[in-house]
Amino acid sequence: MFNIMFLLTQTLLLNQVWREFLREEGMGEPADISAKQYFELWQQKIRSPEAFNALLRQQSKDAFSGDDVSGPYNRES
C-alpha cells in the first residue's frame, strides 16, 4: 500500500511541476500543447549530450585552472 501511495504522490508532484513549468513558459495547460510545440520546447530547453559534456568540461577547466593556491593547505603562508 505504501508503494502505491508513494507513486501516486510522486506522480501528482511531477504533474504540478510540469504544469507550473508550462505556465512559466507561456504555454498554457498540458492539454493545449501539440506534440510539435512540446518537441520545440524540449529542443530549446534541453542540450544535446555532446553540448552538455562540452559545457561540463569547460566549467571543470575553468574551476581547476586558476593559480590561486591560498587554500587552507598552502604551506607557503
N, C-alpha and C positions, 0 to 999 in steps of 0.2 A: 504494500500500500504506500509506503514511504517513497519508493521509486516513482510511482505514478504521480504522486503529489509534487515531487521534485521536478519531474519532467514537465508537468503542467505549469508550474511556477516559472521555470526557465523559458518555456515557450511563450507565456504571457509577457515576460520581461523583454524578450527579444522582439516580440511584436510591437511593444510600446517603444522600444529604442528605434526600430525601423520606421515606425510612423513619425516619430519626432524628427528623425533624420530627413525624411521626405518633406516634412513641413519646413524645416530649415532651408532646404534646397529649393523651396517654392514649387514642389511637385504635387502637392495635394495628398490625397489618400492613396494607399496601395491599389485599390480597385480602379482608380482613374489613370493608372500608368500602363502604357503599352509595353510590350516586350522590347520594342525598339528604343523607347525612352529609357527603360531600365538599363539596357545594354549600353547606351550612350552615357548615362550617368556613371555606370560602372567603369567605363573606359576613362572618364575624366578623373575619377577618384582613385582608382587602383593602378599602381605602376606595374609594369611587366617585371618578372623576376630578375631579368638582366639589369634593368634600370635600378631596381631596389638594391641589388647586390653592389652595383657601382656606387650608389649613394652611401651605403654602409662602409665600403672600402674608403671612400673619400673622408667620411666622418672619422673613421678609425685613424687614418693617416694624419688628419688634422689634429686629432686628440693626442697622438703619441709622437708627433714630430717636433714638438717645441723644445727649446733649450732651457726651459725653466726646471731647475733641479733644486728648488728651495723647499722641498718637502721635508717631513719630519725625520727622514733617514739620511739627509745630506750631512756628511761628516766634515764638509768644508766650513761649516758655521762655527 
